[in-house]
Amino acid sequence: MRQYQNVYQQMIDENKDLFDTFFRIHDLYTLDPKTNQQAFNDIGKEVQEVIHTYERRLCGKTENGMYSKYSAGLSEKFRGLIRKDFPKIDCIGIL
């Protein structure tokens, strides 16, 4: 398993309750965005904070110096895994 996959799995495992809750509200939001927008945004903000924390852990050491281009690709792969499980993740905060 690649490093970004390991970090993704670690993030999900260490924040299981939060991601289980977000998974349920994400499904509800997919079915009825208007009704579930507020709950989706509230839980989504917490999820985004966790994602940013793990993304910084993953990419933090590679952002400086000659590996900065690698860091951007690594971040995109990590975000791709997130979007695979939560396709509406980018809708957090949209009214």
Order of alpha helices (4+ residues) and beta strands (2+ residues): alpha-alpha-alpha-alpha
